[in-house]
Amino acid sequence: MSAAIDRSAIEAFVFAEARLLDERRFREWMALYTEDGAYWVPAAADQTTPFGQASLFYDDLELMRTRIDRLEHPLIHVQTPPSRTVHVVGNIEVEAVSAGPTPELPASDMLVHSSFVMVEYRLDQQRMFAGRQRHWLRDVEGALRIVRKRVDLVNSEAAFEAIAVPF
C-alpha cells in the first residue's frame, strides 16, 4: 500500500457512505460519485463488465438521479412505507491502482475492497444481503470520490423480490 494513501480516511469514507444509505440521504450519497461515476451490482458472480449482459443495477449519475427521484416520491409503491436499513462494513483492504476497473472505464487512484452485510426491514419483513464490494476512488480537490462501486452479492444469481434501495 502506498504511503500516500491514508487508510483511516478511506475507512471513514466507506463507513460514512454506508451511514448515508442507512439514513436515506441518497442525494448526499450520489454526491460522493465523480461526474463519470457509476454504481454496479452484477447479476452473475463471474461478470467482468456491465456491458453486454443484464445487471441487477448499473447506474451512472443520470440513472442514480432518476432512481433517487423515485425513492423520494411520496407515492412510490415499492417504498411505502420506506425501507429501514443497516449496513455493516468490514475487512477493508486498500491498494493503489493506476487504471480503471475495466479498459473502457476511467482511471482511479485506489481500489478499496470490503465485505458488507445489509439488513433491510419493511412491512414486517426483514431481508439480508451480503457480499463483497469494491470502490474505485479518486482524490478530487482533496476529497475522496467514487469512480466506480461494484457490489458482488453472494447470491447474485438468486431470484429477488423488488430491490429499490442501493447496497
Steps between C-alpha positions, in 0.01 A plus 500: 500500500634842406610734778285771337184303577344594834333175608300658783355765266401230251336289771313806627383573145363146448328504841351846432366379164322213679354742755365727223321201347358393838376852566343515151711803415515385138585837342801536732596140413480580129722806557779261606534393135714664233322644194596183310417276798285188495345253743492135390346184647567209260239228455767229473803432717736469204379810315801701382324799348162670541466514122353217295300323770236591757598635842290545813607867495723699267442867568696796373421838660196557279346165593591555867315831488196328347509221762530754783214710359285184512618407852409849623159511331228480769294245303768248401326168566817290553613739775176585681585479781871553438753229575718533807850366449818430690830456317790331676832539317825327587816329375611818323809466284654783296728484200644762269399467134575687183226375269124475489299197609474392134674635189194705398461666841700796635802479729484530876762562767423206724291188528328420829376146566257430783234259621150611593172386644189708440178428685182652361175517697168593341137395554584255781750323278874496544740413218874459517749561222870427528801510276821669404526849364767690318534876488727657241577837658657818371626804688311798358627830638590341833178296540450132427245425228368171362590429139332159507338289767449131431291293740527122464216334690576147620167392350498723191341230283202457737147613421434825687185685587524865400821665619456875521770627735873496419739265680 
